[in-house]
Amino acid sequence: MGKEGLHLEVAVADVDEQVILNVLVQKGATIAEVIENSGILARFPDIDLQHNKVGIFGKVQSLEHEVSDRDRVEIYRPITCDPKEVRRQRAKKS
């Protein structure tokens, strides 16, 4: 980390696209602040941080969690289909 702050990524994916944004924040920033500063909520207005889970590198965290340099903040979406059924359909096709 330098004087310029913490370098982070913010990641979100939906059915059509995956977006990873680079963000620079001050030391002591929380996940909520990182997400707000990233502008990702303007690009994905259907994200509701009161309902969507968030985390860092696949581990669920609270919005108040303090981030570290080089973290990847992830916004998780609810599963829209049954993974077992998707595997069954894929197996039938092959």
C-alpha positions in Angstrom: 0.0 0.0 0.0 1.2 3.5 -0.8 0.2 6.9 0.4 -2.5 6.9 -2.3 -4.7 4.4 -0.5 -5.9 0.9 -0.9 -6.3 -0.7 -4.3 -9.3 -3.0 -4.6 -11.6 -4.7 -7.1 -15.4 -4.8 -7.0 -17.0 -7.7 -8.8 -20.6 -8.5 -9.7 -22.1 -10.9 -12.2 -25.5 -11.5 -13.7 -26.8 -13.7 -16.4 -25.5 -11.5 -19.2 -22.2 -10.1 -17.9 -19.5 -10.0 -15.3 -18.0 -6.7 -14.2 -14.9 -6.2 -12.2 -14.0 -2.6 -11.4 -10.8 -1.2 -9.9 -11.3 1.1 -7.0 -9.0 3.2 -4.9 -10.1 4.0 -1.3 -8.7 5.3 1.9 -7.4 3.0 4.6 -10.3 2.2 7.0 -12.9 2.0 4.3 -15.8 -0.5 4.7 -17.3 -2.8 2.1 -20.3 -0.5 1.9 -18.1 2.5 1.2 -16.1 0.6 -1.5 -19.3 -0.5 -3.3 -20.7 3.1 -3.1 -17.5 4.6 -4.4 -17.2 2.1 -7.2 -20.3 3.3 -9.1 -21.4 -0.3 -9.5 -24.9 0.4 -8.1 -25.6 2.9 -10.9 -24.6 0.2 -13.5 -26.7 -2.5 -11.7 -29.7 -0.6 -10.1 -31.4 -3.9 -9.2 -28.8 -4.6 -6.6 -30.2 -4.1 -3.1 -27.5 -4.2 -0.4 -30.1 -4.9 2.2 -30.8 -8.2 0.5 -27.8 -9.2 -1.6 -24.9 -10.7 0.3 -21.4 -9.3 0.0 -18.0 -10.8 0.6 -14.3 -10.8 0.0 -12.8 -13.6 -2.1 -15.8 -15.9 -1.7 -16.2 -15.4 2.1 -19.4 -13.6 3.1 -18.8 -10.5 5.1 -20.9 -7.7 6.6 -21.2 -4.3 4.9 -19.3 -2.8 7.9 -16.3 -5.1 7.4 -13.1 -3.0 6.9 -11.3 -3.9 3.7 -7.6 -4.5 3.1 -5.3 -3.6 0.2 -5.8 -5.9 -2.9 -9.2 -7.3 -1.6 -11.8 -8.2 -4.2 -15.2 -7.1 -2.9 -17.9 -9.3 -4.4 -21.7 -8.7 -4.5 -23.5 -12.1 -4.6 -26.8 -12.6 -6.5 -29.4 -15.2 -5.5 -29.3 -18.5 -7.4 -32.0 -18.4 -10.1 -32.0 -22.1 -11.0 -31.4 -25.4 -9.3 -27.7 -26.5 -9.9 -28.6 -30.2 -9.8 -31.2 -29.6 -12.6 -28.7 -27.7 -14.7 -26.2 -30.6 -14.4 -28.9 -33.1 -15.4 -29.9 -31.0 -18.5 -26.2 -30.7 -19.5 -25.7 -34.5 -19.1 -28.7 -35.2 -21.3 -27.3 -33.0 -24.1 -24.0 -34.9 -24.2 
